[in-house]
Amino acid sequence: MHSQPLNRQSGSQRFLPLALSALFLFSALAMPASVMAAPPASKPTPVQKKEPGKPPATDKVDKKEPMGKLDAKEKAALDKEIEASVASATKVDSLELLKNPSRHLNQKVTFTGVFNRFADTALDYKKAFRDSRDYVSFFILRPDVSQHTIPLSELKLFFPRKKSSEVMDLETGDKIQIVGTQFSNALDEPWVDVEHIKILQKTEKPERKHDPEF
């Protein structure tokens, strides 16, 4: 007579692991592929290196809007300011500045002339530096020559770009009064920081007549 083993499993105990395995397999097959698949690893965002003394990059662009003409109230205030500036300056002749460029060094002076044109001459010169980003130079005509148009190029005149609204009406041939301070006599020539340009007389424009087309 054989004795039965003590750890003999019943039929229900043997069936339970098989049922659980079948259930797991069915669940896996019914699960969407998007759920089963592991999500792709996201790429780390590169860290921008900050250079010493350099501000961080930005998408914002600082654009300076051009200045327009002055309104009536601003024009009246400017005229008053110019008159006060003229009154506090020493009246000189432009040719006198050329003859003796050291006499009025570091002095505020005022003189008249005929406007020729704006330019970029003599800017960024190290010995009498005026940055071309902040200033524009201009010429007046030689007062001792009447039959020809000759700029008084030896007289270096610098006007700040931030005051461009003051000279919106300025045209070639206008008679002007200049107020400024001679800050250098480099190259044995007068270099003047112009504070104001006042239009004394507008140039006469020739009347244009329509020519017949036949």
Sequence and secondary structure as in RCSB ss.txt:
>XXXX:A:sequence
MHSQPLNRQSGSQRFLPLALSALFLFSALAMPASVMAAPPASKPTPVQKKEPGKPPATDKVDKKEPMGKLDAKEK
AALDKEIEASVASATKVDSLELLKNPSRHLNQKVTFTGVFNRFADTALDYKKAFRDSRDYVSFFILRPDVSQHTI
PLSELKLFFPRKKSSEVMDLETGDKIQIVGTQFSNALDEPWVDVEHIKILQKTEKPERKHDPEF
>XXXX:A:secstr
     TT   HHHHHHHHHHHHHHHHHHHHS HHHHS              TT     S            HHHH
HHHHHHHHHHHHTSEE  HHHHHH TTTTTT EEEEEEEEEEEE TTTT GGG   TTTEEEEEEB TT  SS  
B TTSEEEEEGGGGGGGTT  TT EEEEEEEEEE GGGS EEEEEEEEEEE             
